[in-house]
Amino acid sequence: MARPVAREEIVDYATYEDERPAFRAAVLTAKEARRVHVGEYLTLLFENRLTIRYQIQEMIRTERIVRERDIRHEIETYNDLLGGPGELGVTMLIEIDDPKARAERLARWLDVPDRVYLRLADGELVRARVDERQRDDERISTVHYLRFDVRGRVPIRAGCDHPELATEVPLSDVQRAALAEDLREEPVLSGTGQPR
């Protein structure tokens, strides 16, 4: 399990602004190894401590958050995306450029988050736990936060069995290695992102 991001790892937005270019470059590299396209419309981004820390820092920077309770709220909210022991946290994006087509499909695809899965080496399918706050009876959100309880095992494929989106894709060696790293305990990072 990836340990949650700790308060001492988060810096104020002015300090973050100074280190942002280098930090952002490292995060984009990490995301590239954790991004899986499942067909034409679905993208899974597997989260880890680095990507979550980046989201927290970006939120603090964008919103100019300075109150301690608000900073801690952001940390708690984003840490929840990491999942628990043996789980992989995923941000799923439904990417449809055309606004009209997007509205129609989001109304039709209410159960898509329930139909996304990871396949393990032994063939077992692991379905996502879905945050129900992200959908209602009329349409779903374009961004979903999912958790997959892989019990510490690295998936080899990702797929969706919704009738309109049915596909399964293999995870590359790089992607599997990144997820294996995320399922192990990571070193504590200093405020500048360096191991300590």
SEKOLZA-271206 format. One record per atom (N, C-alpha, C): residue number from 1; residue in one letter; atom name; x, y, z. Coordinates in Angstrom, 1 decimal. Layout:
<sites>
NUM,a,CA,X,Y,Z
...
</sites>
This chain:
<sites>
1,m,N,0.8,-1.2,0.0
1,m,CA,0.0,0.0,0.0
1,m,C,0.9,1.2,0.0
2,a,N,0.5,2.2,-0.8
2,a,CA,1.2,3.5,-0.8
2,a,C,0.8,4.2,0.4
3,r,N,1.8,4.7,1.2
3,r,CA,1.4,5.5,2.4
3,r,C,0.8,6.8,2.0
4,p,N,-0.1,7.3,2.8
4,p,CA,-0.7,8.6,2.4
4,p,C,0.3,9.7,2.4
5,v,N,0.0,10.7,1.7
5,v,CA,0.9,11.9,1.7
5,v,C,0.7,12.6,3.0
6,a,N,1.9,12.9,3.7
6,a,CA,1.9,13.5,5.0
6,a,C,1.9,15.0,4.9
7,r,N,1.4,15.7,5.9
7,r,CA,1.3,17.1,6.0
7,r,C,2.7,17.8,5.7
8,e,N,3.7,17.2,6.3
8,e,CA,5.1,17.8,6.2
8,e,C,5.6,17.7,4.8
9,e,N,5.0,17.0,3.9
9,e,CA,5.4,16.9,2.5
9,e,C,4.8,18.0,1.6
10,i,N,3.9,18.7,2.2
10,i,CA,3.2,19.8,1.4
10,i,C,3.8,21.1,1.8
11,v,N,4.2,21.9,0.8
11,v,CA,4.8,23.2,1.0
11,v,C,3.8,24.3,0.7
12,d,N,4.0,25.5,1.1
12,d,CA,3.2,26.6,0.8
12,d,C,3.2,26.9,-0.7
13,y,N,2.2,27.6,-1.2
13,y,CA,2.1,27.8,-2.6
13,y,C,3.3,28.6,-3.2
14,a,N,3.8,29.5,-2.5
14,a,CA,4.9,30.3,-3.0
14,a,C,6.2,29.5,-3.1
15,t,N,6.5,28.6,-2.2
15,t,CA,7.6,27.7,-2.3
15,t,C,7.4,26.7,-3.4
16,y,N,6.2,26.2,-3.5
16,y,CA,5.8,25.3,-4.5
16,y,C,6.0,25.9,-5.9
17,e,N,5.7,27.2,-6.1
17,e,CA,5.8,27.8,-7.3
17,e,C,7.3,27.8,-7.8
18,d,N,8.2,27.9,-6.9
18,d,CA,9.6,27.9,-7.2
18,d,C,10.1,26.5,-7.7
19,e,N,9.5,25.5,-7.1
19,e,CA,10.0,24.1,-7.5
19,e,C,9.1,23.4,-8.5
20,r,N,8.0,24.1,-8.9
20,r,CA,6.9,23.5,-9.7
20,r,C,7.4,23.0,-11.1
21,p,N,8.2,23.7,-11.8
21,p,CA,8.6,23.1,-13.2
21,p,C,9.3,21.7,-13.1
22,a,N,10.3,21.6,-12.2
22,a,CA,11.0,20.3,-12.1
22,a,C,10.0,19.2,-11.5
23,f,N,9.2,19.6,-10.5
23,f,CA,8.3,18.7,-9.9
23,f,C,7.3,18.2,-10.9
24,r,N,6.7,19.1,-11.7
24,r,CA,5.7,18.8,-12.7
24,r,C,6.3,17.9,-13.7
25,a,N,7.5,18.1,-14.1
25,a,CA,8.2,17.2,-15.1
25,a,C,8.3,15.8,-14.6
26,a,N,8.6,15.6,-13.3
26,a,CA,8.7,14.3,-12.7
26,a,C,7.4,13.6,-12.6
27,v,N,6.3,14.4,-12.3
27,v,CA,5.0,13.9,-12.2
27,v,C,4.5,13.4,-13.6
28,l,N,4.7,14.2,-14.6
28,l,CA,4.3,13.9,-16.0
28,l,C,4.9,12.6,-16.4
29,t,N,6.2,12.4,-16.1
29,t,CA,6.9,11.1,-16.4
29,t,C,6.2,10.0,-15.6
30,a,N,5.9,10.2,-14.4
30,a,CA,5.3,9.1,-13.6
30,a,C,3.9,8.8,-14.1
31,k,N,3.1,9.8,-14.5
31,k,CA,1.8,9.6,-15.1
31,k,C,1.8,8.8,-16.4
32,e,N,2.8,9.1,-17.2
32,e,CA,2.9,8.4,-18.5
32,e,C,3.0,6.9,-18.3
33,a,N,3.7,6.5,-17.3
33,a,CA,3.9,5.0,-17.1
33,a,C,2.6,4.5,-16.4
34,r,N,1.7,5.3,-16.0
34,r,CA,0.5,4.8,-15.3
34,r,C,-0.8,5.1,-16.0
35,r,N,-0.7,5.6,-17.2
35,r,CA,-1.9,5.9,-18.0
35,r,C,-2.2,4.8,-19.0
36,v,N,-3.4,4.3,-18.9
36,v,CA,-3.8,3.2,-19.8
36,v,C,-5.1,3.6,-20.5
37,h,N,-5.0,3.5,-21.9
37,h,CA,-6.2,3.8,-22.7
37,h,C,-6.9,2.5,-22.9
38,v,N,-8.2,2.5,-22.5
38,v,CA,-9.0,1.4,-22.7
38,v,C,-10.1,1.7,-23.8
39,g,N,-9.7,1.4,-25.0
39,g,CA,-10.6,1.8,-26.1
39,g,C,-10.5,3.3,-26.4
40,e,N,-11.5,3.7,-27.2
40,e,CA,-11.4,5.1,-27.7
40,e,C,-11.8,6.2,-26.7
41,y,N,-12.6,5.9,-25.7
41,y,CA,-13.1,6.9,-24.8
41,y,C,-12.7,6.8,-23.3
42,l,N,-12.1,5.7,-22.9
42,l,CA,-11.8,5.6,-21.5
42,l,C,-10.3,5.6,-21.3
43,t,N,-9.8,6.4,-20.3
43,t,CA,-8.5,6.4,-19.9
43,t,C,-8.4,6.2,-18.4
44,l,N,-7.6,5.3,-18.0
44,l,CA,-7.3,5.0,-16.6
44,l,C,-6.0,5.6,-16.2
45,l,N,-6.0,6.4,-15.2
45,l,CA,-4.7,6.9,-14.7
45,l,C,-4.5,6.4,-13.2
46,f,N,-3.6,5.5,-13.1
46,f,CA,-3.3,4.9,-11.8
46,f,C,-2.5,5.9,-11.0
47,e,N,-3.1,6.2,-9.8
47,e,CA,-2.5,7.2,-8.9
47,e,C,-1.5,6.6,-8.0
48,n,N,-0.5,7.4,-7.6
48,n,CA,0.4,7.0,-6.5
48,n,C,0.7,8.3,-5.7
49,r,N,1.6,8.1,-4.7
49,r,CA,1.9,9.2,-3.8
49,r,C,2.4,10.5,-4.5
50,l,N,3.2,10.3,-5.6
50,l,CA,3.7,11.4,-6.3
50,l,C,2.6,12.2,-7.0
51,t,N,1.7,11.4,-7.7
51,t,CA,0.6,12.1,-8.5
51,t,C,-0.4,12.7,-7.5
52,i,N,-0.6,12.1,-6.4
52,i,CA,-1.5,12.7,-5.4
52,i,C,-0.9,13.9,-4.8
53,r,N,0.3,13.9,-4.4
53,r,CA,1.0,15.1,-3.9
53,r,C,0.9,16.2,-4.9
54,y,N,1.1,15.9,-6.1
54,y,CA,1.0,16.9,-7.2
54,y,C,-0.4,17.6,-7.2
55,q,N,-1.4,16.7,-7.1
55,q,CA,-2.8,17.2,-7.1
55,q,C,-3.0,18.1,-5.9
56,i,N,-2.5,17.7,-4.8
56,i,CA,-2.7,18.6,-3.6
56,i,C,-2.0,19.9,-3.8
57,q,N,-0.7,19.9,-4.2
57,q,CA,0.0,21.1,-4.4
57,q,C,-0.6,22.0,-5.4
58,e,N,-1.1,21.4,-6.5
58,e,CA,-1.8,22.2,-7.5
58,e,C,-3.0,22.9,-7.0
59,m,N,-3.8,22.1,-6.2
59,m,CA,-5.0,22.7,-5.7
59,m,C,-4.7,23.9,-4.7
60,i,N,-3.7,23.7,-3.9
60,i,CA,-3.3,24.8,-3.0
60,i,C,-2.8,26.0,-3.7
61,r,N,-2.0,25.7,-4.8
61,r,CA,-1.5,26.8,-5.7
61,r,C,-2.7,27.5,-6.4
62,t,N,-3.6,26.8,-7.0
62,t,CA,-4.6,27.4,-7.8
62,t,C,-5.6,28.2,-6.9
63,e,N,-5.9,27.6,-5.7
63,e,CA,-6.9,28.2,-4.9
63,e,C,-6.3,29.1,-3.8
64,r,N,-4.9,29.2,-3.8
64,r,CA,-4.2,30.0,-2.9
64,r,C,-4.6,29.7,-1.4
65,i,N,-4.6,28.4,-1.1
65,i,CA,-5.0,27.9,0.2
65,i,C,-3.9,28.2,1.2
66,v,N,-4.2,28.8,2.3
66,v,CA,-3.2,29.0,3.4
66,v,C,-3.7,28.5,4.7
67,r,N,-5.0,28.4,5.0
67,r,CA,-5.5,28.0,6.3
67,r,C,-5.1,26.5,6.5
68,e,N,-4.6,26.2,7.7
68,e,CA,-4.2,24.9,8.0
68,e,C,-5.3,23.9,7.8
69,r,N,-6.5,24.2,8.3
69,r,CA,-7.6,23.2,8.2
69,r,C,-7.9,22.9,6.8
70,d,N,-7.8,23.9,5.9
70,d,CA,-8.1,23.7,4.5
70,d,C,-7.1,22.9,3.8
71,i,N,-5.8,23.1,4.2
71,i,CA,-4.7,22.3,3.6
71,i,C,-4.9,20.8,4.0
72,r,N,-5.2,20.6,5.3
72,r,CA,-5.4,19.2,5.8
72,r,C,-6.6,18.6,5.1
73,h,N,-7.6,19.4,4.9
73,h,CA,-8.8,18.8,4.1
73,h,C,-8.4,18.4,2.7
74,e,N,-7.6,19.1,2.0
74,e,CA,-7.2,18.7,0.7
74,e,C,-6.3,17.5,0.8
75,i,N,-5.4,17.4,1.7
75,i,CA,-4.6,16.2,1.9
75,i,C,-5.5,15.0,2.2
76,e,N,-6.4,15.1,3.0
76,e,CA,-7.3,14.0,3.4
76,e,C,-8.1,13.6,2.1
77,t,N,-8.7,14.5,1.4
77,t,CA,-9.5,14.2,0.3
77,t,C,-8.7,13.5,-0.8
78,y,N,-7.5,14.0,-1.1
78,y,CA,-6.8,13.4,-2.2
78,y,C,-6.1,12.1,-1.8
79,n,N,-5.7,11.9,-0.5
79,n,CA,-5.2,10.7,0.0
79,n,C,-6.2,9.5,-0.2
80,d,N,-7.4,9.9,-0.1
80,d,CA,-8.5,8.8,-0.3
80,d,C,-8.4,8.2,-1.6
81,l,N,-7.9,8.9,-2.6
81,l,CA,-7.8,8.3,-4.0
81,l,C,-6.8,7.2,-4.1
82,l,N,-5.8,7.1,-3.1
82,l,CA,-4.8,6.1,-3.2
82,l,C,-5.3,4.7,-2.9
83,g,N,-6.4,4.6,-2.2
83,g,CA,-7.0,3.3,-1.8
83,g,C,-6.3,2.8,-0.6
84,g,N,-6.7,1.6,-0.2
84,g,CA,-6.2,1.0,1.1
84,g,C,-5.2,-0.1,0.8
85,p,N,-4.8,-0.9,1.8
85,p,CA,-3.8,-1.9,1.6
85,p,C,-4.2,-2.9,0.4
86,g,N,-3.2,-3.1,-0.5
86,g,CA,-3.4,-4.0,-1.6
86,g,C,-4.3,-3.5,-2.7
87,e,N,-4.7,-2.2,-2.6
87,e,CA,-5.6,-1.6,-3.6
87,e,C,-4.8,-0.7,-4.6
88,l,N,-5.3,-0.5,-5.8
88,l,CA,-4.9,0.5,-6.7
88,l,C,-5.9,1.6,-6.9
89,g,N,-5.6,2.8,-6.7
89,g,CA,-6.5,3.9,-6.9
89,g,C,-6.4,4.4,-8.3
90,v,N,-7.5,4.7,-9.0
90,v,CA,-7.5,5.1,-10.4
90,v,C,-8.4,6.3,-10.6
91,t,N,-7.9,7.2,-11.4
91,t,CA,-8.8,8.2,-11.9
91,t,C,-9.2,7.8,-13.3
92,m,N,-10.5,7.6,-13.5
92,m,CA,-11.0,7.2,-14.9
92,m,C,-11.6,8.4,-15.6
93,l,N,-11.1,8.7,-16.8
93,l,CA,-11.6,9.8,-17.6
93,l,C,-12.4,9.2,-18.7
94,i,N,-13.6,9.8,-18.9
94,i,CA,-14.4,9.5,-20.1
94,i,C,-14.2,10.7,-21.0
95,e,N,-13.5,10.5,-22.1
95,e,CA,-13.0,11.6,-23.0
95,e,C,-13.8,11.6,-24.3
96,i,N,-14.7,12.5,-24.4
96,i,CA,-15.6,12.7,-25.6
96,i,C,-15.5,14.2,-26.0
97,d,N,-14.9,14.5,-27.1
97,d,CA,-14.7,15.9,-27.5
97,d,C,-16.0,16.7,-27.8
98,d,N,-16.9,16.0,-28.5
98,d,CA,-18.1,16.7,-29.0
98,d,C,-19.1,16.9,-27.8
99,p,N,-19.5,18.1,-27.4
99,p,CA,-20.4,18.3,-26.3
99,p,C,-21.7,17.6,-26.4
100,k,N,-22.4,17.6,-27.6
100,k,CA,-23.7,16.9,-27.8
100,k,C,-23.5,15.4,-27.6
101,a,N,-22.5,14.8,-28.2
101,a,CA,-22.3,13.4,-28.1
101,a,C,-21.9,13.0,-26.7
102,r,N,-21.2,13.9,-26.0
102,r,CA,-20.8,13.7,-24.6
102,r,C,-22.0,13.6,-23.7
103,a,N,-22.9,14.6,-23.9
103,a,CA,-24.1,14.6,-23.0
103,a,C,-25.0,13.3,-23.3
104,e,N,-25.1,12.9,-24.5
104,e,CA,-25.9,11.8,-24.9
104,e,C,-25.3,10.5,-24.3
105,r,N,-24.0,10.3,-24.4
105,r,CA,-23.4,9.1,-24.0
105,r,C,-23.3,9.0,-22.5
106,l,N,-23.0,10.1,-21.8
106,l,CA,-23.0,10.1,-20.3
106,l,C,-24.3,9.8,-19.7
107,a,N,-25.4,10.1,-20.4
107,a,CA,-26.7,9.7,-20.0
107,a,C,-27.0,8.2,-20.2
108,r,N,-26.4,7.7,-21.3
108,r,CA,-26.6,6.3,-21.6
108,r,C,-25.6,5.3,-20.9
109,w,N,-24.5,5.9,-20.5
109,w,CA,-23.4,5.0,-19.9
109,w,C,-23.4,5.0,-18.4
110,l,N,-24.5,5.1,-17.7
110,l,CA,-24.6,5.2,-16.3
110,l,C,-23.8,4.1,-15.6
111,d,N,-23.7,2.9,-16.1
111,d,CA,-23.1,1.8,-15.4
111,d,C,-21.6,1.6,-15.9
112,v,N,-21.1,2.4,-16.7
112,v,CA,-19.7,2.2,-17.2
112,v,C,-18.7,2.0,-16.0
113,p,N,-18.7,2.9,-14.9
113,p,CA,-17.8,2.6,-13.9
113,p,C,-17.8,1.2,-13.3
114,d,N,-19.0,0.6,-13.3
114,d,CA,-19.2,-0.7,-12.7
114,d,C,-18.7,-1.8,-13.7
115,r,N,-18.5,-1.4,-15.0
115,r,CA,-18.1,-2.4,-16.0
115,r,C,-16.6,-2.4,-16.3
116,v,N,-15.9,-1.5,-15.6
116,v,CA,-14.4,-1.4,-15.8
116,v,C,-13.8,-2.5,-14.9
117,y,N,-12.8,-3.1,-15.4
117,y,CA,-12.1,-4.1,-14.6
117,y,C,-10.6,-4.2,-14.9
118,l,N,-9.9,-4.9,-14.0
118,l,CA,-8.5,-5.2,-14.2
118,l,C,-8.4,-6.8,-14.2
119,r,N,-7.6,-7.3,-15.0
119,r,CA,-7.5,-8.8,-15.1
119,r,C,-6.1,-9.1,-14.5
120,l,N,-6.1,-10.1,-13.6
120,l,CA,-4.9,-10.5,-12.9
120,l,C,-4.3,-11.7,-13.7
121,a,N,-3.0,-12.0,-13.4
121,a,CA,-2.3,-13.1,-14.2
121,a,C,-3.0,-14.4,-14.1
122,d,N,-3.8,-14.7,-13.1
122,d,CA,-4.5,-16.0,-13.0
122,d,C,-5.9,-15.9,-13.7
123,g,N,-6.2,-14.8,-14.4
123,g,CA,-7.4,-14.7,-15.1
123,g,C,-8.5,-14.0,-14.3
124,e,N,-8.4,-13.8,-13.0
124,e,CA,-9.4,-13.2,-12.2
124,e,C,-9.6,-11.8,-12.6
125,l,N,-10.9,-11.4,-12.7
125,l,CA,-11.3,-10.0,-12.9
125,l,C,-11.6,-9.3,-11.6
126,v,N,-11.0,-8.2,-11.5
126,v,CA,-11.3,-7.3,-10.3
126,v,C,-12.0,-6.1,-10.7
127,r,N,-13.3,-6.0,-10.2
127,r,CA,-14.1,-4.8,-10.5
127,r,C,-13.8,-3.7,-9.6
128,a,N,-14.1,-2.5,-10.1
128,a,CA,-13.8,-1.3,-9.3
128,a,C,-14.9,-1.1,-8.2
129,r,N,-14.4,-0.5,-7.1
129,r,CA,-15.3,0.1,-6.2
129,r,C,-15.5,1.6,-6.7
130,v,N,-16.8,2.0,-6.8
130,v,CA,-17.1,3.3,-7.4
130,v,C,-17.6,4.2,-6.3
131,d,N,-17.2,5.5,-6.5
131,d,CA,-17.6,6.6,-5.6
131,d,C,-19.0,7.0,-6.1
132,e,N,-20.1,6.6,-5.4
132,e,CA,-21.4,6.9,-5.9
132,e,C,-21.8,8.4,-6.0
133,r,N,-21.0,9.2,-5.3
133,r,CA,-21.3,10.6,-5.4
133,r,C,-21.1,11.2,-6.8
134,q,N,-20.4,10.5,-7.6
134,q,CA,-20.1,11.0,-8.9
134,q,C,-21.1,10.7,-10.0
135,r,N,-22.2,10.2,-9.7
135,r,CA,-23.3,9.9,-10.7
135,r,C,-24.6,10.0,-10.0
136,d,N,-25.6,10.2,-10.9
136,d,CA,-27.0,10.3,-10.4
136,d,C,-27.8,9.4,-11.4
137,d,N,-29.1,9.6,-11.4
137,d,CA,-30.0,8.7,-12.2
137,d,C,-30.0,9.2,-13.7
138,e,N,-29.5,10.4,-13.9
138,e,CA,-29.6,10.9,-15.3
138,e,C,-28.3,10.9,-16.1
139,r,N,-27.2,11.0,-15.5
139,r,CA,-25.9,11.0,-16.2
139,r,C,-24.8,10.7,-15.2
140,i,N,-23.6,10.4,-15.8
140,i,CA,-22.4,10.2,-14.9
140,i,C,-21.4,11.3,-15.2
141,s,N,-20.5,11.4,-14.4
141,s,CA,-19.4,12.4,-14.5
141,s,C,-18.4,11.9,-15.6
142,t,N,-17.6,12.9,-16.1
142,t,CA,-16.6,12.5,-17.0
142,t,C,-15.3,12.0,-16.3
143,v,N,-15.3,12.3,-15.0
143,v,CA,-14.1,11.9,-14.2
143,v,C,-14.6,11.0,-13.0
144,h,N,-14.1,9.9,-12.8
144,h,CA,-14.4,9.0,-11.8
144,h,C,-13.2,8.5,-11.0
145,y,N,-13.4,8.4,-9.7
145,y,CA,-12.3,7.9,-8.8
145,y,C,-12.7,6.5,-8.4
146,l,N,-11.9,5.5,-8.8
146,l,CA,-12.1,4.1,-8.6
146,l,C,-11.1,3.5,-7.8
147,r,N,-11.4,2.4,-7.1
147,r,CA,-10.4,1.6,-6.3
147,r,C,-10.6,0.2,-6.8
148,f,N,-9.5,-0.5,-7.0
148,f,CA,-9.4,-1.9,-7.3
148,f,C,-8.7,-2.6,-6.3
149,d,N,-9.4,-3.6,-5.6
149,d,CA,-8.8,-4.4,-4.6
149,d,C,-8.1,-5.6,-5.2
150,v,N,-6.9,-5.4,-5.7
150,v,CA,-6.1,-6.4,-6.3
150,v,C,-5.3,-7.3,-5.3
151,r,N,-5.5,-7.0,-4.0
151,r,CA,-4.9,-7.7,-2.9
151,r,C,-3.3,-7.8,-3.2
152,g,N,-2.8,-6.7,-3.6
152,g,CA,-1.3,-6.6,-3.8
152,g,C,-0.8,-7.2,-5.0
153,r,N,-1.6,-7.7,-5.9
153,r,CA,-1.2,-8.3,-7.1
153,r,C,-1.2,-7.4,-8.3
154,v,N,-0.3,-7.5,-9.2
154,v,CA,-0.2,-6.6,-10.3
154,v,C,-1.1,-7.1,-11.4
155,p,N,-2.0,-6.2,-11.9
155,p,CA,-2.8,-6.6,-13.1
155,p,C,-2.0,-6.7,-14.3
156,i,N,-2.5,-7.5,-15.3
156,i,CA,-1.8,-7.7,-16.5
156,i,C,-2.6,-7.1,-17.7
157,r,N,-3.9,-6.8,-17.5
157,r,CA,-4.8,-6.3,-18.5
157,r,C,-5.8,-5.3,-17.8
158,a,N,-6.4,-4.4,-18.6
158,a,CA,-7.5,-3.6,-18.2
158,a,C,-8.5,-3.6,-19.2
159,g,N,-9.8,-3.6,-18.8
159,g,CA,-10.9,-3.7,-19.8
159,g,C,-12.2,-3.1,-19.3
160,c,N,-13.1,-3.1,-20.2
160,c,CA,-14.5,-2.7,-19.9
160,c,C,-15.4,-3.6,-20.7
161,d,N,-16.5,-4.1,-20.0
161,d,CA,-17.4,-5.0,-20.7
161,d,C,-18.8,-4.3,-20.9
162,h,N,-18.8,-3.0,-20.9
162,h,CA,-20.1,-2.3,-21.3
162,h,C,-20.3,-2.6,-22.8
163,p,N,-21.5,-2.9,-23.2
163,p,CA,-21.8,-3.3,-24.6
163,p,C,-21.2,-2.3,-25.6
164,e,N,-21.3,-1.0,-25.3
164,e,CA,-20.8,0.0,-26.3
164,e,C,-19.3,0.3,-26.2
165,l,N,-18.7,-0.2,-25.2
165,l,CA,-17.3,0.1,-25.0
165,l,C,-16.4,-1.1,-24.8
166,a,N,-16.9,-2.3,-25.1
166,a,CA,-16.3,-3.6,-24.8
166,a,C,-14.9,-3.7,-25.4
167,t,N,-13.9,-3.8,-24.6
167,t,CA,-12.5,-4.0,-25.0
167,t,C,-11.7,-4.3,-23.9
168,e,N,-10.5,-5.0,-24.1
168,e,CA,-9.6,-5.3,-23.1
168,e,C,-8.2,-5.0,-23.7
169,v,N,-7.3,-4.4,-22.9
169,v,CA,-6.0,-4.1,-23.4
169,v,C,-4.9,-4.6,-22.5
170,p,N,-3.8,-5.1,-23.0
170,p,CA,-2.7,-5.5,-22.1
170,p,C,-2.0,-4.3,-21.5
171,l,N,-1.5,-4.5,-20.3
171,l,CA,-0.6,-3.5,-19.7
171,l,C,0.8,-3.8,-20.1
172,s,N,1.5,-2.8,-20.5
172,s,CA,2.9,-3.0,-21.0
172,s,C,3.8,-3.3,-19.8
173,d,N,5.0,-3.8,-20.1
173,d,CA,6.0,-4.1,-19.1
173,d,C,6.3,-2.9,-18.2
174,v,N,6.3,-1.7,-18.8
174,v,CA,6.6,-0.4,-18.1
174,v,C,5.4,-0.2,-17.1
175,q,N,4.2,-0.3,-17.6
175,q,CA,3.0,-0.1,-16.8
175,q,C,2.9,-1.1,-15.6
176,r,N,3.2,-2.3,-15.9
176,r,CA,3.1,-3.3,-14.8
176,r,C,4.2,-3.1,-13.8
177,a,N,5.4,-2.7,-14.2
177,a,CA,6.5,-2.3,-13.3
177,a,C,6.1,-1.1,-12.4
178,a,N,5.5,-0.1,-13.0
178,a,CA,5.1,1.0,-12.2
178,a,C,4.0,0.7,-11.2
179,l,N,3.1,-0.2,-11.6
179,l,CA,2.0,-0.6,-10.6
179,l,C,2.6,-1.5,-9.5
180,a,N,3.6,-2.3,-9.9
180,a,CA,4.3,-3.1,-8.8
180,a,C,5.0,-2.2,-7.8
181,e,N,5.6,-1.2,-8.3
181,e,CA,6.3,-0.2,-7.4
181,e,C,5.2,0.5,-6.5
182,d,N,4.1,0.8,-7.1
182,d,CA,3.1,1.5,-6.3
182,d,C,2.4,0.6,-5.2
183,l,N,2.4,-0.7,-5.5
183,l,CA,1.8,-1.6,-4.5
183,l,C,2.8,-1.9,-3.3
184,r,N,4.1,-1.5,-3.5
184,r,CA,5.1,-1.6,-2.5
184,r,C,5.1,-0.3,-1.7
185,e,N,5.6,-0.3,-0.5
185,e,CA,5.7,0.9,0.3
185,e,C,6.8,1.8,-0.4
186,e,N,6.5,3.0,-0.5
186,e,CA,7.4,4.0,-1.1
186,e,C,8.1,4.7,0.0
187,p,N,9.3,5.3,-0.4
187,p,CA,10.1,6.0,0.6
187,p,C,9.4,7.3,0.9
188,v,N,9.6,7.9,2.1
188,v,CA,9.1,9.2,2.5
188,v,C,9.9,10.2,1.6
189,l,N,9.1,11.2,1.1
189,l,CA,9.7,12.2,0.3
189,l,C,9.8,13.5,1.1
190,s,N,10.8,14.3,0.9
190,s,CA,10.9,15.6,1.5
190,s,C,10.0,16.6,0.7
191,g,N,9.9,17.8,1.2
191,g,CA,9.1,18.8,0.6
191,g,C,9.5,19.1,-0.9
192,t,N,10.7,18.7,-1.2
192,t,CA,11.2,19.0,-2.6
192,t,C,11.0,17.8,-3.5
193,g,N,10.4,16.7,-2.9
193,g,CA,10.2,15.5,-3.7
193,g,C,11.4,14.5,-3.7
194,q,N,12.4,14.8,-3.0
194,q,CA,13.6,13.9,-2.9
194,q,C,13.4,12.9,-1.8
195,p,N,13.8,11.7,-2.0
195,p,CA,13.8,10.7,-0.9
195,p,C,14.6,11.2,0.3
196,r,N,14.2,10.9,1.5
196,r,CA,15.0,11.2,2.7
196,r,C,15.2,10.0,3.6
</sites>
